[in-house]
């Protein structure tokens, strides 16, 4: 176990170093001059002003020196300051993370609530009309982009029906507006995000369930006269969930980084919309900070999933 733990931690650190370096280099090679983004439109752009700002920000230092300085600061939690707002990057992340994090968690819960029973039933009823109908729904869910779903949900629930007064834009914070208003403002974007993972989870669980139901221990349980409901819930679901547990960790990381379009459609103050604005404004430190933070969460989640996977299936500990 100690060897496995050491390998996982080493892989985590190596991945984060690679992501941080690539992100930094992409920021360096972005088109445009960061000085133009820093200076207000009416500010003088004489050589002295440009030289002073360049020296203050260390933009004239070699690239590897700048990367090393930024990495050492990031390791202590200092991700720098926004070129545009002069706000600490970490403060921006803390302010906007609750929005993106809540959307990712709600989308995952919505997807699992629907995918688990449909996947189990689809595997149990393989080849029946119920299975074919659910498979068709899964195919549609995998084919329709989340932003199309978001636009459709706005038309259906806000423009057409006004169901429950669900808003099409804006965000109500839990600490300010209460849980009901918060859930109303997050329901449609979370639902739009959940459709693709929902379809993927369903297909994955159905496939694994079909294989599990053909195993000898399931056949033995049936020979003992156990009910199908008991066999599905107590004998078949757990071994069929190994792949699902792994994918959930990956999908949460993807959702954290993939809310950009949804946050723009629903005008939400999350990390995705801030990252997109930072790219437009060439706010390099903001882009680097948010990207590395999302990558860190993604890698840490997947490392945790590896250990959960080993806890579920002890055979993996020996590999």
N, C-alpha and C positions, 0 to 999 in steps of 0.2 A: 504493500500500500504506500509506503514511504517513497519507493521508486516511482510509482505511478503519479503520486502527488508532485514530486519534484519535476517530472517530465511535463505535467500539465502546467505548472507554474512557469517553467522555462519557456514553454510554447506561448503562454499568455504574454510574457514580457517581450519575447521576440516579435510577436504579432503587433503589439502596441508600438514598439520601436519602428517597425516597418511602416505602419499606418501613419505615425507621426511624421516620419521622414518624407513619405510620399505626399502627405497633405501639405507640408511646408514647401516642398518643391513645386507643387501645383500653384500655391500662392505666389511663389517667386515668379513663375512663368505666366501668370495671368496677364492678359493684355492691358495696356494702360499704365499710367503713372500714379502710384499711391499718393504722391504729393498733391495731385489735382483733387483727389478725394478728400484729403485732409483740409486743404485751404478752402474757406468760404468763397463763393463766386465773386464777391467784391473785394477780396483780399489781394494785396500786391503779390505778383509772382516774379519779382526781381531775383537775380542770382544770389544775392545775400540771404534773402528769406528762404529760398529753396535749399541753399547750402546749410543754413542753420537747422532747419527741420530734418534734413537728411542726416546731419551729424547727431542730433538729439535722439533720433530713432535708430541710429546705427545702420541705416540703409546702405551706407558705403562700405561696410565691412564685408569680408568674404562670406559667401553663402553658408559654408560649413560652420564658420564662427557664429553667424547669426542663428543657425539651427541649434548649435550647442548651447548658446545662451538661452534661447527660447525653451529648449528641452529641460535645462536645469531649473528654470523658473517654473515650468509646468509641473515638474516632479514635486514641487513644494506647494502646488495649488494656485500658483500665480500664472494665469493664462494671458496676462497683458491687459491693455486698455483698447477700447474701440477707437479707431481713427476718427469716426464720425461723431459719436456722442461723448467720447472721453469717459465712458462708463466701464468699470471693470468687466471683462468678459465673463468671469465666474458669477458675478452678480446677475448678469443678463440670463445666464443659464439657470440659476436658481429661481429667478422670477418666472421663467417660461417653461421650465421642466414640468411643473404640475399639470399644465394643460396637455402637453404631448404625452406625458406618462399616463394620465388618466384616460386619454383616448386609446392608447395602446392596450392598457389593461382591460378597459371596457370592451374593446373590439375582440380581444382574446376570449374573454368570458362569454360574450355573445356567440362567438364562433363555436366554442366548446359545448355550450348548452344545446345547440342545434346539431352539431356534427357527431357527438358521441352516440346519442340514441339512433340517429339515422344511419351512422356507420355500422353500429351493432346489428340493427334490423336488416340492413342491406346485406351484410355478411351472412346472417342467419337465413335470410330469404333469397339466397343467390339464385338468379335466373328467373325469379317470379316477376309479375307486373310491378309489384312494389319496388323491387330492386331496380328494375329498368327505369321507373319513373324517377327514383332518387338519383340514379346515375345521369339521367338527362339533366336534372336540376344542377348536379355537380358540374357538368360540362358547361352549362350556361354561366354558373358562378365563376368558373375559371376563365371564361372568355371575355367577360365584361369588365373593363377597367373600373377602378374604384371612383375615378372622377366622374365617369358617366353615371354610375350609381348615385353619387352625391347630387348631381344635377337633377336626376329623376326624383330623388327623395325630396328635394326642395320643391319641385313642381307638385308632387303628389300631396305632401303633408302640409306645406305652407301656402302655396298658391291655390291649389285646387280644393282641398278639404279643410285646411286649418285645424287638423286633428290635434287635440290637446294643447293647441296654441304653441306648437313646437316652432322655435325661431329658425330662420334660414341663415342668419349671420349673428356674430357676436358670441361672447362667452360670459357666463355668470360664475364668478368664483364662489366656491363652497363657503369660504369664510365670510363672504359679504352678503350673498343672496340666499343662502340656505341650500339644503340638499335637493329639494324639488326643482328649484329654478336651475341649479347646477346640472341636474340630470336632464332637464328639458333642453338646455343649450348644447349638451354633449351627445344627446341620443342620436341625432341624424348623422353627424360626422363619424361617430363610432360605428354605427350600423353600416355606413358606406365602406369603412375600412374593414369590417368583419367579413364581408361577403367572400372575398378571395380566400382568406385563411379557412373559413367555414367549409368551402368546397374542397380545399386541399386536405383538411383534417378528415373529412368524411370519406374521401377516396382512399386515403392512407389506412384509416382504421378498418374500413370494409375489406380491403385487401388482406390485411394482417388477420382479421377475424376469420376470413374464409380459410386461411392456412391453419389457424389454431383449432378450428372446429373439426379438422381432419386428423388431429393428433390422437395418439393412442389413449392419453389420459382423459380426453374428452369422451372418446368412445367408451372407455371404461366407466366413466361417470353415468353415461346414458344407460349402460348395461345394468347399473345398480338401481335404476328406476328413478334417478333424480330428475326433477322438472327442468324443462328447457330454460325457464327464467333463472333458476338457481345456477345452472351450468353456465349460462351467459354471464351472469353477474359475478359469480365466485370463482369460476375456473377459467373462463375464456378471456374475459376483459383485461385482466392484469398482464398476461404475457403478450396480448395483442396491443398493449399500450406503450411498449418500449420505444418503437419508432416515433409514436405520437409525442411522447415526452421530449425526445430530442428535437423534433421539429418545432414544438412550442417555444423552446428557448431561442431557436433561430428566428422564428417568426416575430417574436416580441422585439428583437433587435432590428429586424427589417421594418416593423411598424414604426419604431422610434425614428428611423431615418426616412421612412416613406410617407410621412404625413405632410410633406411639403405642399403637394397639390391640394389635398383636402383642406388644409389650414388656409390656403389662399381662397378656395371656393367659399368656405364658411366664415372667412374673415376672423380667424382665431389667432390669439396672441401666443403661439407656441414656438418651439425651437425651429420647426420647419420653415415657417414664414420668416422668422428672423434670419435664418441661414440664407434663404433666397434673397432677401433684401441686402444682406451683407455682400453677396456675390455681385449684385447689381451695382452696389456702391463701392466695390473693391475694398471693402473693410477687411483686410487680410487677416488680422489677428482674430477678428470675430469668426471668420470662416474656419480658421485653423482650430480655434478653441472648441467650437460647437462640433466640428467633425471629429476631433480626437475624443471628445467626451462621449459622443454616440458610439464611436468605435470601442471605447473602453467598456461601456455598458454592454455592448454586444458580445465582446470577448469574455467578459466576466460571467455573463449569463450562460454562455455556452460551456464555460469551464464548470460552473455549478451544475449544469445539466449532465455533464459527464459523470459527476459524482452521484447524482440522483440515479442515473442510468445504472451505475455499478451497484447502488443500494437495491434497486429493483431486481436486477439480474446478477447474483453473486458470481456467476461463471465468468463475467467480464473482468473481474478483479485479477484473474489469473493470466490474462493476456498481456 
